[in-house]
């Protein structure tokens, strides 16, 4: 069977993540647990659509599903929305066992027909699909009404930001995972001065880990101030 070259290349664009490293709280665990069950074949569904604002972990979950399938030896593909706009990018994708398409809000109107036919082929071939966007299917502004219908064929979940308590606990776990220590005061200081998104806070922890290791310093509020200098510089570094 011919395997489209993209099947081996597309996964490289997805960060290596897992369901276990996805932080949840009482309000957000259902989405993770449902997608994990989907990836393990425990749900009698062929398609899942995730939508929610930036920072709610959609890309993390898509990548975790890819990693779960890859460990079992299955063929997977992960495509960012802008890649779908490239002619031929969806050819033969139904030959995958799992196809994940991220940031669907970025697809061009010209790509809608190709995606429509790809979804049909995947369903006929029982290829599992995980799709993600920053808005619900009926809010994407699609010109092709039938594509909107296809996007809502399976399970549809809205991803949510962590609560304040959940975010604080997730931040603490990120620090502990790297064998670092930080007081409650340090946690509060960082949470007040950086965007309250795990994608940003993970970069903060990565930076603190690297600098504290090289300088052999404990993570204190003065140390955090010294590393990031001021709020403007910190925000700029997080947006790169």
ZAGUBA-591526 format. One record per residue (C-alpha): x, y, z; chain; residue in one letter. Coordinates in nm, 2 decimals. Layout:
{rec {X,Y,Z},A,A}
...
END
This chain:
{rec {0.00,0.00,0.00},A,X}
{rec {0.13,0.34,-0.09},A,X}
{rec {0.20,0.56,0.21},A,X}
{rec {0.20,0.94,0.15},A,X}
{rec {0.54,1.09,0.24},A,X}
{rec {0.36,1.34,0.47},A,X}
{rec {0.28,1.05,0.71},A,X}
{rec {0.64,1.03,0.82},A,X}
{rec {0.70,1.41,0.82},A,X}
{rec {0.40,1.57,0.97},A,X}
{rec {0.44,1.43,1.32},A,X}
{rec {0.77,1.61,1.35},A,X}
{rec {0.57,1.94,1.38},A,X}
{rec {0.39,1.81,1.69},A,X}
{rec {0.57,1.85,2.03},A,X}
{rec {0.62,1.52,2.22},A,X}
{rec {0.36,1.53,2.49},A,X}
{rec {0.15,1.28,2.68},A,X}
{rec {-0.19,1.26,2.85},A,X}
{rec {-0.02,1.22,3.18},A,X}
{rec {0.16,1.55,3.14},A,X}
{rec {-0.16,1.73,3.06},A,X}
{rec {-0.26,1.93,3.37},A,X}
{rec {-0.62,1.91,3.47},A,X}
{rec {-0.85,2.02,3.76},A,X}
{rec {-1.20,1.93,3.86},A,X}
{rec {-1.34,2.13,3.57},A,X}
{rec {-1.11,2.01,3.29},A,X}
{rec {-1.04,1.65,3.34},A,X}
{rec {-1.33,1.52,3.13},A,X}
{rec {-1.18,1.64,2.80},A,X}
{rec {-0.85,1.47,2.87},A,X}
{rec {-1.00,1.15,2.99},A,X}
{rec {-1.24,1.13,2.69},A,X}
{rec {-0.96,1.19,2.44},A,X}
{rec {-0.74,0.93,2.61},A,X}
{rec {-1.02,0.68,2.59},A,X}
{rec {-1.07,0.77,2.23},A,X}
{rec {-0.70,0.71,2.16},A,X}
{rec {-0.71,0.38,2.33},A,X}
{rec {-1.01,0.26,2.13},A,X}
{rec {-1.24,0.26,2.43},A,X}
{rec {-1.49,0.49,2.26},A,X}
{rec {-1.70,0.38,1.97},A,X}
{rec {-1.63,0.70,1.78},A,X}
{rec {-1.42,0.79,1.47},A,X}
{rec {-1.39,1.16,1.52},A,X}
{rec {-1.34,1.42,1.80},A,X}
{rec {-1.35,1.80,1.76},A,X}
{rec {-1.18,2.02,2.03},A,X}
{rec {-1.24,2.39,2.05},A,X}
{rec {-1.14,2.66,2.29},A,X}
{rec {-0.92,2.96,2.34},A,X}
{rec {-0.54,2.96,2.31},A,X}
{rec {-0.37,2.81,2.61},A,X}
{rec {-0.63,2.55,2.69},A,X}
{rec {-0.41,2.26,2.58},A,X}
{rec {-0.56,2.16,2.24},A,X}
{rec {-0.23,2.11,2.07},A,X}
{rec {-0.10,1.91,2.37},A,X}
{rec {-0.39,1.68,2.35},A,X}
{rec {-0.36,1.62,1.98},A,X}
{rec {0.01,1.55,2.02},A,X}
{rec {-0.06,1.31,2.31},A,X}
{rec {-0.31,1.12,2.09},A,X}
{rec {-0.04,1.10,1.82},A,X}
{rec {0.22,0.97,2.06},A,X}
{rec {-0.03,0.71,2.20},A,X}
{rec {-0.09,0.57,1.85},A,X}
{rec {0.28,0.59,1.75},A,X}
{rec {0.38,0.38,2.05},A,X}
{rec {0.15,0.11,1.92},A,X}
{rec {0.31,0.11,1.58},A,X}
{rec {0.02,0.28,1.40},A,X}
{rec {0.06,0.53,1.12},A,X}
{rec {-0.02,0.89,1.23},A,X}
{rec {-0.02,1.24,1.09},A,X}
{rec {-0.03,1.57,1.26},A,X}
{rec {-0.11,1.88,1.04},A,X}
{rec {-0.12,2.24,1.15},A,X}
{rec {-0.41,2.43,0.99},A,X}
{rec {-0.19,2.63,0.76},A,X}
{rec {-0.04,2.31,0.61},A,X}
{rec {-0.38,2.20,0.50},A,X}
{rec {-0.38,2.50,0.27},A,X}
{rec {-0.10,2.35,0.07},A,X}
{rec {-0.23,2.17,-0.24},A,X}
{rec {-0.21,1.79,-0.20},A,X}
{rec {-0.14,1.80,0.18},A,X}
{rec {-0.45,1.58,0.25},A,X}
{rec {-0.39,1.33,-0.03},A,X}
{rec {-0.39,0.97,0.10},A,X}
{rec {-0.43,1.08,0.46},A,X}
{rec {-0.70,0.81,0.50},A,X}
{rec {-0.42,0.56,0.49},A,X}
{rec {-0.33,0.67,0.85},A,X}
{rec {-0.48,0.51,1.15},A,X}
{rec {-0.50,0.85,1.31},A,X}
{rec {-0.51,1.20,1.15},A,X}
{rec {-0.48,1.51,1.37},A,X}
{rec {-0.54,1.86,1.23},A,X}
{rec {-0.47,2.15,1.45},A,X}
{rec {-0.57,2.52,1.43},A,X}
{rec {-0.85,2.47,1.18},A,X}
{rec {-0.94,2.83,1.20},A,X}
{rec {-0.64,2.90,0.98},A,X}
{rec {-0.76,2.70,0.68},A,X}
{rec {-0.84,2.90,0.36},A,X}
{rec {-1.17,2.88,0.20},A,X}
{rec {-1.00,2.72,-0.10},A,X}
{rec {-0.90,2.43,0.12},A,X}
{rec {-1.25,2.36,0.25},A,X}
{rec {-1.34,2.12,-0.04},A,X}
{rec {-1.02,1.92,0.01},A,X}
{rec {-1.08,1.89,0.38},A,X}
{rec {-1.44,1.79,0.32},A,X}
{rec {-1.34,1.50,0.09},A,X}
{rec {-1.06,1.40,0.33},A,X}
{rec {-1.30,1.36,0.61},A,X}
{rec {-1.53,1.15,0.40},A,X}
{rec {-1.24,0.93,0.29},A,X}
{rec {-1.12,0.89,0.65},A,X}
{rec {-1.47,0.78,0.76},A,X}
{rec {-1.50,0.53,0.48},A,X}
{rec {-1.16,0.39,0.57},A,X}
{rec {-1.23,0.41,0.95},A,X}
{rec {-0.94,0.64,1.00},A,X}
{rec {-0.97,0.82,1.33},A,X}
{rec {-0.97,1.20,1.33},A,X}
{rec {-0.90,1.45,1.60},A,X}
{rec {-0.96,1.81,1.49},A,X}
{rec {-0.90,2.13,1.69},A,X}
{rec {-0.98,2.50,1.65},A,X}
{rec {-1.02,2.81,1.86},A,X}
{rec {-1.39,2.82,1.80},A,X}
{rec {-1.69,2.58,1.74},A,X}
{rec {-1.76,2.44,1.39},A,X}
{rec {-2.05,2.68,1.33},A,X}
{rec {-1.83,2.98,1.42},A,X}
{rec {-1.54,2.91,1.18},A,X}
{rec {-1.71,3.11,0.90},A,X}
{rec {-1.69,2.82,0.65},A,X}
{rec {-1.83,2.87,0.31},A,X}
{rec {-1.90,2.50,0.26},A,X}
{rec {-2.19,2.42,0.48},A,X}
{rec {-2.14,2.04,0.43},A,X}
{rec {-1.79,2.08,0.58},A,X}
{rec {-1.94,2.24,0.89},A,X}
{rec {-2.17,1.94,0.93},A,X}
{rec {-1.88,1.70,0.89},A,X}
{rec {-1.68,1.87,1.16},A,X}
{rec {-1.96,1.81,1.41},A,X}
{rec {-2.00,1.44,1.31},A,X}
{rec {-1.84,1.30,1.62},A,X}
{rec {-1.77,1.41,1.97},A,X}
{rec {-1.73,1.79,2.03},A,X}
{rec {-1.56,1.92,2.34},A,X}
{rec {-1.48,2.27,2.45},A,X}
{rec {-1.15,2.30,2.62},A,X}
{rec {-1.13,2.53,2.93},A,X}
{rec {-0.86,2.72,3.10},A,X}
{rec {-0.76,2.59,3.44},A,X}
{rec {-0.91,2.75,3.75},A,X}
{rec {-0.68,2.97,3.96},A,X}
{rec {-0.62,2.68,4.20},A,X}
{rec {-0.57,2.44,3.92},A,X}
{rec {-0.32,2.67,3.75},A,X}
{rec {-0.13,2.71,4.07},A,X}
{rec {-0.11,2.34,4.13},A,X}
{rec {-0.01,2.27,3.76},A,X}
{rec {0.27,2.54,3.79},A,X}
{rec {0.39,2.37,4.11},A,X}
{rec {0.40,2.03,3.94},A,X}
{rec {0.60,2.18,3.65},A,X}
{rec {0.86,2.30,3.90},A,X}
{rec {0.87,1.98,4.10},A,X}
{rec {0.91,1.77,3.78},A,X}
{rec {1.24,1.95,3.72},A,X}
{rec {1.35,1.88,4.08},A,X}
{rec {1.33,2.25,4.16},A,X}
{rec {1.19,2.42,4.47},A,X}
{rec {0.99,2.74,4.50},A,X}
{rec {0.80,2.89,4.79},A,X}
{rec {0.44,2.98,4.78},A,X}
{rec {0.55,3.35,4.76},A,X}
{rec {0.75,3.28,4.45},A,X}
{rec {0.45,3.10,4.29},A,X}
{rec {0.22,3.39,4.37},A,X}
{rec {0.47,3.64,4.23},A,X}
{rec {0.50,3.46,3.90},A,X}
{rec {0.13,3.40,3.86},A,X}
{rec {0.06,3.77,3.91},A,X}
{rec {0.32,3.89,3.66},A,X}
{rec {0.29,3.64,3.37},A,X}
{rec {0.00,3.55,3.14},A,X}
{rec {-0.20,3.28,3.32},A,X}
{rec {-0.15,3.01,3.05},A,X}
{rec {0.04,2.69,3.10},A,X}
{rec {0.22,2.73,2.77},A,X}
{rec {0.37,3.05,2.91},A,X}
{rec {0.43,2.92,3.26},A,X}
{rec {0.62,2.62,3.12},A,X}
{rec {0.85,2.86,2.94},A,X}
{rec {0.90,3.04,3.27},A,X}
{rec {0.99,2.72,3.44},A,X}
{rec {1.23,2.62,3.16},A,X}
{rec {1.41,2.95,3.18},A,X}
{rec {1.44,2.94,3.56},A,X}
{rec {1.56,2.58,3.55},A,X}
{rec {1.83,2.66,3.30},A,X}
{rec {1.96,2.98,3.47},A,X}
{rec {1.94,2.83,3.83},A,X}
{rec {2.14,2.53,3.71},A,X}
{rec {2.41,2.74,3.54},A,X}
{rec {2.43,2.99,3.83},A,X}
{rec {2.37,2.74,4.11},A,X}
{rec {2.11,2.97,4.27},A,X}
{rec {1.78,2.90,4.45},A,X}
{rec {1.46,3.02,4.30},A,X}
{rec {1.36,3.32,4.50},A,X}
{rec {1.16,3.64,4.41},A,X}
{rec {1.49,3.84,4.37},A,X}
{rec {1.62,3.56,4.14},A,X}
{rec {1.30,3.57,3.93},A,X}
{rec {1.33,3.95,3.90},A,X}
{rec {1.69,3.92,3.80},A,X}
{rec {1.62,3.65,3.54},A,X}
{rec {1.34,3.84,3.37},A,X}
{rec {1.45,4.19,3.46},A,X}
{rec {1.10,4.35,3.43},A,X}
{rec {0.75,4.27,3.32},A,X}
{rec {0.79,4.41,2.96},A,X}
{rec {1.10,4.20,2.90},A,X}
{rec {0.93,3.89,3.05},A,X}
{rec {0.63,3.93,2.83},A,X}
{rec {0.85,3.98,2.52},A,X}
{rec {1.05,3.66,2.60},A,X}
{rec {0.73,3.46,2.64},A,X}
{rec {0.59,3.57,2.30},A,X}
{rec {0.89,3.45,2.09},A,X}
END
